[in-house]
């Protein structure tokens, strides 16, 4: 290839602009993924479980009832909540009583001042 051909031919590698454009696309995409993950963070919990519980979670996955351990944990928590509604009713009742007592204490304190 002579000097004239080299000056007029297009390079076989992408231009710096193309590289920059691809980099910007990647950063935008990565930013969206991070943003979505951060928005979901309040819904996530980290829980330590022992070997026995892990085996039970894995059994649900192996049986095809759920797709993964997270799904197994969600499944068991939901089932536990359904089967123990009475305790949550008592908790709600007690919380209401406590709120009422606090209100009474605040009223007494206001009357005294």
C-alpha positions in Angstrom: 0.0 0.0 0.0 1.5 3.4 -1.0 1.2 6.6 1.0 -1.7 7.9 -1.1 -3.8 4.7 -0.6 -3.0 4.7 3.2 -4.2 8.3 3.5 -7.6 7.6 1.7 -8.4 4.2 3.0 -10.6 3.7 6.1 -9.1 1.9 9.0 -10.3 -1.6 9.8 -10.7 -0.8 13.5 -13.5 1.3 15.1 -12.9 5.0 15.4 -12.5 6.6 18.8 -16.0 8.0 18.5 -17.5 4.5 18.1 -15.5 3.3 21.1 -16.8 6.2 23.2 -20.4 5.7 22.0 -20.2 2.0 23.0 -18.7 3.0 26.3 -21.5 5.5 27.0 -24.1 2.9 26.1 -22.5 0.4 28.5 -22.4 3.0 31.3 -26.0 4.0 30.8 -27.1 0.3 30.8 -25.0 -0.4 33.9 -26.4 2.7 35.6 -30.0 1.5 34.9 -29.2 -1.9 36.3 -27.7 -0.4 39.5 -30.6 2.0 39.9 -33.1 -0.9 39.6 -31.1 -2.9 42.2 -30.9 0.0 44.6 -34.7 0.5 44.4 -35.2 -3.2 45.3 -32.8 -3.0 48.3 -35.5 -2.3 50.9 -37.2 -5.5 50.0 -34.1 -7.7 50.6 -33.1 -9.3 53.8 -30.1 -11.3 54.7 -30.9 -14.3 56.9 -28.5 -16.9 58.2 -29.9 -20.4 58.2 -28.4 -23.6 59.5 -27.7 -26.7 57.4 -31.1 -28.4 58.2 -33.0 -25.4 57.0 -30.9 -25.1 53.9 -31.6 -28.7 53.1 -35.3 -28.1 53.4 -35.1 -25.1 51.1 -33.1 -27.2 48.6 -35.7 -29.9 48.8 -38.4 -27.5 47.7 -36.2 -26.4 44.8 -35.4 -30.0 43.8 -39.1 -30.9 43.9 -39.8 -28.1 41.5 -42.1 -26.3 43.9 -40.0 -23.2 43.6 -37.1 -22.1 41.4 -34.5 -21.2 43.9 -33.7 -20.9 47.7 -35.0 -17.4 47.8 -38.4 -18.6 46.4 -38.3 -21.5 48.9 -37.8 -19.1 51.8 -40.6 -16.8 50.5 -42.9 -19.8 50.1 -42.3 -21.0 53.7 -42.6 -17.5 55.2 -46.0 -17.0 53.4 -47.2 -20.4 54.5 -46.1 -19.7 58.1 -47.9 -16.3 58.1 -51.1 -17.9 56.8 -51.0 -20.7 59.4 -50.3 -18.3 62.3 -52.9 -15.5 61.8 -54.1 -15.7 65.4 -50.8 -14.6 66.8 -50.7 -11.6 64.4 -54.2 -10.7 65.4 -53.1 -10.7 69.1 -50.1 -8.6 68.2 -52.2 -6.1 66.3 -54.7 -5.9 69.3 -51.8 -5.4 71.7 -50.2 -2.7 69.5 -53.6 -0.9 69.5 -53.8 -1.0 73.3 -50.3 0.3 73.6 -51.0 3.2 71.3 -54.2 4.0 73.3 -52.2 3.9 76.5 -49.5 6.2 75.1 -52.3 8.6 74.0 -53.7 8.6 77.5 -50.2 9.3 79.0 -49.7 12.2 76.6 -53.1 13.6 77.6 -52.2 13.3 81.3 -48.9 14.9 80.8 -50.5 17.8 78.9 -53.1 18.3 81.7 -50.2 18.5 84.3 -48.3 21.2 82.4 
